[in-house]
């Protein structure tokens, strides 16, 4: 599969190197980690040592000096090998990007080197039980108490809080001029008093667990606030757009893994002296899945390029489209791969059945496909807003 037309030599080399790393671990490693209730620490550490986890972060803080384009390549190739690292979406892509762009010098020095070398991880807390897709209804609020902040609220479906050193929490503060609430981001260390977590029982088989968070008058120093108190939405979307691009990378990688497994099987599985892959009823759906994954990857590359070039508005549209396209392509690819293998597609031996649930995560999180269609119809097409 050639990528030279749209990627630089450096990107192609990075892709090959990460693919080699992923091949050494593979799907068996990840399923073993999940079965034993562990985290993929060995792969995380090796990817960090090779500079892959911090490839998007500033060189002065130990990163690679690249952007989301490079980081998305890393996640896609690990996914295509069957061993994606979900915390890459959260720790370096969202939290690292926000701190690199808007954090104080002290915050950058405290967090970026560790996020770059993998020794520190950070979770991201935005979703609430009652707000759903409406971030304007976030009820986690921060109020001043002397020089400190007091943060109160609840969050749900927050990944990896148990292993994260801190969580970047989206709260809201009151605008002194208008009285309206505006979003702000706070770094909350894991062991801060009043910051509690409870694991959510999920059908999803993944090493990264999901949590409900309760913040009960969590006292934070003034320096826990990231960036300018008045630039909340700008800072928030500085993290959300990379999250969408990385979710697309996660989905494209997973879809590629599923198609590759199905193609291998279709070449070898013989019925009536003919490989099943010779039959168009098997071959054409796999070809279609491959085409749709490639198209989704192109939009992902466009979104990453726009974001890295500083075009936040253009990147917002492209990132939403990339996430939508990749999620749809991934679900179809996984479904077709399972169908190609028949009964074997539902066995643990072939490792595809668990992807049926995992693929649908990209349709739901971090924003549903319906909300993306709302965005495109309103923002891109200029149609009246429905909500």
C-alpha positions as CSV (number, residue, x, y, z in Angstrom):
1,X,0.0,0.0,0.0
2,X,1.8,3.1,-1.2
3,X,1.6,6.4,0.9
4,X,4.5,8.2,-0.9
5,X,2.2,10.5,-2.9
6,X,0.8,12.2,0.2
7,X,3.4,11.6,2.8
8,X,7.0,12.9,3.2
9,X,9.9,10.6,3.3
10,X,10.2,11.2,7.0
11,X,6.5,10.2,7.5
12,X,7.0,7.1,5.4
13,X,10.1,6.1,7.5
14,X,8.2,6.8,10.7
15,X,5.3,4.6,9.5
16,X,7.6,1.7,8.7
17,X,9.5,2.0,12.0
18,X,6.3,2.0,14.0
19,X,4.8,-0.8,12.0
20,X,7.9,-2.9,12.8
21,X,7.5,-2.2,16.5
22,X,3.8,-3.1,16.3
23,X,4.6,-6.3,14.6
24,X,6.8,-7.4,17.5
25,X,3.9,-7.0,19.9
26,X,0.7,-7.6,17.9
27,X,-2.8,-8.6,18.8
28,X,-1.7,-11.5,21.0
29,X,0.2,-9.2,23.3
30,X,-2.8,-6.9,23.7
31,X,-5.4,-9.7,24.3
32,X,-3.0,-11.2,26.9
33,X,-2.7,-7.9,28.6
34,X,-6.5,-7.5,28.7
35,X,-7.1,-11.1,29.9
36,X,-4.6,-10.7,32.8
37,X,-6.0,-7.3,33.8
38,X,-2.7,-5.5,33.1
39,X,-1.8,-2.4,31.1
40,X,0.4,-2.4,28.0
41,X,3.3,-1.0,30.0
42,X,6.0,-2.7,28.0
43,X,4.8,-1.5,24.6
44,X,4.1,2.0,26.1
45,X,7.7,2.2,27.5
46,X,9.3,1.0,24.3
47,X,7.3,3.4,22.1
48,X,8.3,6.2,24.5
49,X,11.9,5.2,24.4
50,X,11.9,5.3,20.6
51,X,10.4,8.8,20.8
52,X,7.0,7.9,19.3
53,X,4.8,9.0,22.2
54,X,6.1,12.5,22.3
55,X,6.6,13.0,18.6
56,X,4.1,15.9,18.5
57,X,5.5,17.8,21.6
58,X,8.1,20.6,21.5
59,X,11.8,19.6,21.2
60,X,12.8,21.9,24.1
61,X,10.7,19.7,26.4
62,X,12.0,16.4,25.1
63,X,9.5,15.9,22.3
64,X,10.0,15.2,18.6
65,X,9.0,18.7,17.5
66,X,6.4,17.3,15.1
67,X,2.7,17.5,15.1
68,X,-0.6,15.6,15.1
69,X,0.3,14.3,11.6
70,X,3.2,12.4,13.1
71,X,1.4,11.2,16.2
72,X,-1.6,10.0,14.2
73,X,0.8,7.8,12.1
74,X,2.1,6.2,15.3
75,X,-1.3,5.3,16.6
76,X,-2.6,4.2,13.2
77,X,0.3,1.8,12.6
78,X,0.1,0.3,16.1
79,X,-3.6,-0.2,15.5
80,X,-2.9,-1.8,12.2
81,X,-0.6,-4.3,14.0
82,X,-3.4,-5.0,16.5
83,X,-2.0,-3.2,19.5
84,X,-3.2,0.4,19.6
85,X,-2.5,2.5,22.6
86,X,-5.7,4.4,23.5
87,X,-4.0,6.7,26.0
88,X,-2.0,8.2,23.1
89,X,-5.3,9.9,22.2
90,X,-5.6,11.4,25.6
91,X,-2.2,12.0,27.1
92,X,0.1,13.4,24.4
93,X,-2.6,14.4,21.8
94,X,-5.1,16.3,24.0
95,X,-3.4,17.1,27.2
96,X,0.1,17.5,25.8
97,X,-1.2,19.7,23.0
98,X,-3.2,22.0,25.3
99,X,-0.4,22.4,27.8
100,X,2.2,23.0,25.0
101,X,0.0,25.7,23.4
102,X,-1.5,27.4,26.5
103,X,0.2,26.2,29.6
104,X,2.5,28.4,31.7
105,X,6.2,27.9,31.6
106,X,6.0,26.1,35.0
107,X,3.2,23.8,33.7
108,X,5.2,23.0,30.6
109,X,8.3,22.2,32.6
110,X,6.4,20.1,35.0
111,X,4.4,18.0,32.5
112,X,5.7,18.0,29.0
113,X,9.0,16.1,29.5
114,X,7.1,13.3,31.3
115,X,4.3,13.2,28.7
116,X,7.0,13.1,26.0
117,X,9.0,10.2,27.4
118,X,6.0,8.3,28.7
119,X,6.9,8.5,32.4
120,X,3.9,10.7,33.0
121,X,0.3,10.2,31.7
122,X,-2.7,12.5,31.9
123,X,-6.3,11.7,31.5
124,X,-8.9,14.1,30.1
125,X,-12.2,14.8,31.8
126,X,-15.0,16.5,29.8
127,X,-18.0,14.1,29.5
128,X,-20.8,14.5,32.1
129,X,-23.8,12.2,32.9
130,X,-26.3,15.0,32.1
131,X,-24.6,17.1,29.6
132,X,-24.1,14.5,26.9
133,X,-22.9,16.1,23.7
134,X,-23.8,19.6,24.9
135,X,-20.6,20.9,26.4
136,X,-22.5,24.2,27.2
137,X,-24.4,22.2,29.8
138,X,-21.3,21.1,31.7
139,X,-22.1,21.6,35.4
140,X,-18.6,21.0,36.9
141,X,-17.9,24.4,38.2
142,X,-14.9,26.2,39.6
143,X,-15.1,29.1,42.0
144,X,-12.4,31.2,43.6
145,X,-11.6,30.8,47.3
146,X,-8.8,33.2,48.1
147,X,-5.9,32.3,45.8
148,X,-7.2,28.8,45.3
149,X,-9.9,27.2,43.1
150,X,-12.6,24.9,44.4
151,X,-13.8,22.4,41.8
152,X,-17.1,20.5,42.1
153,X,-18.9,18.2,39.7
154,X,-19.1,14.8,38.1
155,X,-17.6,13.2,35.0
156,X,-18.3,9.8,33.2
157,X,-16.5,7.6,30.7
158,X,-13.1,9.0,31.5
159,X,-10.3,6.7,30.3
160,X,-7.3,5.6,32.2
161,X,-7.8,7.7,35.4
162,X,-6.3,4.8,37.5
163,X,-3.0,5.0,35.7
164,X,-2.9,8.7,34.9
165,X,-0.8,11.0,37.2
166,X,-3.4,13.7,36.7
167,X,-6.6,14.5,34.9
168,X,-7.1,17.6,32.8
169,X,-10.6,18.5,33.9
170,X,-13.0,20.8,31.9
171,X,-14.9,22.9,34.3
172,X,-16.7,26.2,34.1
173,X,-16.1,29.5,35.8
174,X,-18.3,32.6,36.0
175,X,-17.5,35.5,33.8
176,X,-17.3,38.5,36.2
177,X,-18.5,40.9,33.5
178,X,-21.5,38.9,32.1
179,X,-22.2,36.4,34.9
180,X,-22.3,33.6,32.3
181,X,-20.3,30.4,32.7
182,X,-17.3,29.8,30.4
183,X,-15.2,26.7,30.1
184,X,-11.8,26.4,31.8
185,X,-9.3,23.6,32.1
186,X,-7.6,22.5,35.4
187,X,-4.9,20.0,36.1
188,X,-6.1,17.7,38.9
189,X,-3.4,15.3,40.3
190,X,-4.7,11.8,40.9
191,X,-4.4,11.8,44.7
192,X,-5.9,15.3,45.3
193,X,-8.3,15.2,48.3
194,X,-12.0,15.1,47.2
195,X,-11.1,13.7,43.8
196,X,-12.8,10.2,43.7
197,X,-13.1,7.6,40.9
198,X,-15.3,4.5,40.4
199,X,-14.7,2.1,37.6
200,X,-17.6,1.6,35.1
201,X,-18.3,-2.0,34.1
202,X,-17.9,-2.1,30.4
203,X,-18.4,-4.9,27.8
204,X,-15.5,-3.3,25.9
205,X,-12.4,-5.5,26.1
206,X,-9.5,-3.0,26.5
207,X,-6.7,-2.5,28.9
208,X,-7.7,1.1,29.5
209,X,-10.6,1.2,32.0
210,X,-13.4,3.7,32.1
211,X,-14.3,5.7,35.2
212,X,-16.9,8.0,36.8
213,X,-15.3,10.9,38.6
214,X,-16.6,12.9,41.5
215,X,-15.1,16.2,42.4
216,X,-16.3,17.4,45.8
217,X,-14.9,20.8,46.6
218,X,-11.5,19.8,45.2
219,X,-9.1,22.5,46.3
220,X,-6.5,23.5,43.6
221,X,-3.8,26.1,43.7
222,X,-4.2,29.0,41.2
223,X,-1.5,27.5,39.0
224,X,-3.7,24.5,38.3
225,X,-5.6,26.6,35.8
226,X,-4.3,26.0,32.3
227,X,-3.9,29.1,30.1
228,X,-6.0,32.2,30.2
229,X,-9.3,32.2,32.1
230,X,-10.9,34.1,29.3
231,X,-9.8,31.9,26.4
232,X,-11.7,28.7,27.5
233,X,-13.3,27.7,24.2
234,X,-10.2,28.3,22.2
235,X,-8.2,26.2,24.6
236,X,-10.8,23.5,24.7
237,X,-11.0,23.0,21.0
238,X,-7.2,23.0,20.8
239,X,-7.5,19.7,22.5
240,X,-10.7,18.4,20.9
241,X,-9.6,18.7,17.3
242,X,-6.5,16.5,17.9
243,X,-8.7,14.1,19.8
244,X,-10.9,13.7,16.7
245,X,-7.9,13.2,14.4
246,X,-6.4,10.6,16.7
247,X,-9.8,8.8,17.0
248,X,-9.7,8.6,13.2
249,X,-6.2,7.1,13.4
250,X,-7.4,4.6,16.0
251,X,-10.3,3.6,13.7
252,X,-8.3,3.4,10.5
253,X,-5.7,1.3,12.2
254,X,-8.2,-1.1,13.6
255,X,-10.0,-1.3,10.3
256,X,-6.8,-2.1,8.5
257,X,-6.0,-4.8,11.0
258,X,-9.4,-6.4,10.4
259,X,-9.2,-6.3,6.6
260,X,-5.6,-7.7,6.7
261,X,-6.7,-10.6,8.8
262,X,-9.7,-11.3,6.5
263,X,-7.5,-11.1,3.4
264,X,-5.0,-13.6,4.9
265,X,-7.9,-16.0,5.7
266,X,-9.6,-15.5,2.3
267,X,-6.4,-16.5,0.5
268,X,-5.9,-19.7,2.5
269,X,-9.4,-20.9,3.2
270,X,-10.3,-23.3,0.4
271,X,-13.8,-24.6,-0.4
272,X,-14.4,-26.7,-3.5
273,X,-10.7,-26.5,-4.4
274,X,-10.9,-22.7,-4.6
275,X,-9.8,-20.0,-2.1
276,X,-12.9,-18.2,-0.9
277,X,-11.1,-14.9,-1.8
278,X,-11.5,-15.8,-5.4
279,X,-15.2,-15.3,-5.1
280,X,-16.5,-11.7,-5.8
281,X,-19.0,-12.0,-3.0
282,X,-16.1,-12.2,-0.6
283,X,-13.5,-10.2,-2.5
284,X,-15.5,-7.1,-3.4
285,X,-16.7,-6.2,0.1
286,X,-13.1,-6.4,1.3
287,X,-12.0,-4.3,-1.6
288,X,-14.7,-1.8,-0.7
289,X,-13.6,-1.7,2.9
290,X,-10.1,-1.1,1.9
291,X,-11.1,1.8,-0.3
292,X,-13.2,3.4,2.4
293,X,-10.4,3.1,4.9
294,X,-8.0,4.8,2.5
295,X,-10.4,7.6,1.9
296,X,-10.9,8.1,5.6
297,X,-7.1,8.2,6.0
298,X,-6.8,11.0,3.4
299,X,-9.2,13.2,5.3
300,X,-7.4,12.4,8.5
301,X,-4.1,13.5,6.9
302,X,-5.8,16.7,5.7
303,X,-7.1,17.4,9.2
304,X,-3.8,16.8,10.8
305,X,-2.0,19.1,8.3
306,X,-4.5,21.9,8.8
307,X,-4.2,21.7,12.5
308,X,-0.4,21.6,12.5
309,X,-0.4,24.6,10.1
310,X,-2.4,26.5,12.7
311,X,-5.7,26.6,10.8
312,X,-8.0,25.8,13.7
313,X,-11.2,26.6,11.9
314,X,-10.3,24.4,8.8
315,X,-9.0,21.7,11.1
316,X,-12.3,21.6,13.0
317,X,-14.3,20.8,9.9
318,X,-11.8,18.3,8.6
319,X,-11.2,16.6,11.9
320,X,-14.9,16.0,12.4
321,X,-15.2,14.6,8.8
322,X,-12.2,12.4,9.3
323,X,-13.5,11.0,12.6
324,X,-16.9,10.3,10.9
325,X,-15.5,8.7,7.8
326,X,-13.0,6.6,9.8
327,X,-15.5,5.3,12.2
328,X,-17.9,4.3,9.5
329,X,-15.1,2.6,7.5
330,X,-13.9,0.8,10.6
331,X,-17.3,-0.6,11.6
332,X,-17.9,-1.8,8.0
333,X,-14.3,-3.3,7.8
334,X,-14.6,-5.2,11.1
335,X,-18.1,-6.5,10.2
336,X,-16.9,-7.7,6.8
337,X,-13.8,-9.3,8.3
338,X,-15.9,-11.2,10.8
339,X,-18.3,-12.3,8.1
340,X,-15.4,-13.4,5.9
341,X,-14.2,-15.8,8.6
342,X,-17.7,-17.1,9.3
343,X,-17.7,-19.0,12.6
344,X,-14.0,-18.4,13.0
345,X,-14.6,-14.7,13.1
346,X,-16.2,-15.1,16.5
347,X,-13.5,-17.2,18.0
348,X,-10.8,-15.9,20.4
349,X,-8.2,-17.6,18.2
350,X,-8.6,-15.1,15.4
351,X,-9.0,-12.0,17.5
352,X,-11.7,-10.3,15.5
353,X,-14.8,-10.7,17.7
354,X,-13.7,-8.3,20.4
355,X,-13.3,-5.6,17.7
356,X,-17.1,-5.7,17.0
357,X,-17.6,-3.7,20.2
358,X,-14.3,-1.7,20.0
359,X,-15.1,-0.5,16.4
360,X,-18.3,1.1,17.6
361,X,-16.5,3.2,20.1
362,X,-15.3,5.4,17.3
363,X,-18.9,6.0,16.2
364,X,-19.9,7.1,19.7
365,X,-16.8,8.8,21.2
366,X,-15.5,11.5,21.5
367,X,-18.6,12.8,19.7
368,X,-21.4,10.9,18.1
369,X,-21.7,10.7,14.3
370,X,-25.1,12.4,14.6
371,X,-23.5,15.4,16.2
372,X,-20.9,15.5,13.5
373,X,-23.7,15.5,10.9
374,X,-25.2,18.4,12.9
375,X,-21.9,20.2,12.7
376,X,-21.4,19.7,9.0
377,X,-25.0,20.6,8.0
378,X,-24.9,23.8,10.1
379,X,-21.3,24.9,9.8
380,X,-20.3,23.6,6.4
381,X,-23.6,23.7,4.5
382,X,-25.1,26.7,6.3
383,X,-28.4,24.9,7.1
384,X,-30.5,26.1,10.0
385,X,-29.4,24.8,13.4
386,X,-31.5,22.1,14.8
387,X,-30.6,22.3,18.5
